[in-house]
């Protein structure tokens, strides 16, 4: 048996092009690869599933692993991940994305998995200089050091621009066949994908999770300011990614579905609160979490009517359920768009 056949490596797989290419490069060198995919609760795939976008597509990581023919371990770290989002040691990126802490956390997990399963090293699809903060050289070094993987963390796409790692020094991996990709451009990766015959990959989204998304980040900051970090549960994390979010002047939150799947989600997401729907016109489902006061329910009813097909009518009937009283119908004047815009988070 060739030496290389005994070398086993752990590759982090988000399902995006870079991590897919990194695995392909390792496979081409005869390395046996196990892909690890971590569910943090903030992935785009998770949000799309909740919000009903591309509902029939399996996780991108699953598709990528199947296409590459490598075993995939999916590990849910969402409970442990939340504190890291709230108190990142290395701060946030352009949104609420704690990328450096996130990489350290996930790579520590990968290291533990590697050791428990007799693998030799860990690799990722990180590209030097691709992201302004987390993938500059000092951050890559910090991540390597803090994850405990010093010398055992290979970045095949940028390896020739980085210090040789133990796998290269020991000849497990041929450094000459690794790459020197850097920067934000995607040309090199797309060319490499063509060369490897990889055609099915998601378009780059500017990050691997929605903590980088400005709208989501704004909502999360608003949530933490009004309701406090202790109120942030995994359900709330998902809820912040769904629908339109408005905050009444009283401080209460109102969430309005934008389409059928979001409406269905709001009605079944497990967050307690009052649900509103229009009676005579097609319209959204609205959730007012917690126990809103009567005036707040009335405002939420006006908002529900304002987003319904009855928005031009002088009065619209809105059904209210879940406020601790029998289901009732309120007749309200739809709120005008400008007023709703002013409440938007
Ligand atoms: S964008 Fe990627 S690295 Fe940054 S916090 Fe999200 S999952 Fe982690």
Boltz pocket constraint, residues with backbone or C-beta under 6 A from the ligand:
constraints:
  - pocket:
      binder: B
      contacts: [[A, 97], [A, 98], [A, 99], [A, 100], [A, 102], [A, 103], [A, 134], [A, 207], [A, 208], [A, 209], [A, 210], [A, 211], [A, 212]]
      max_distance: 6.0
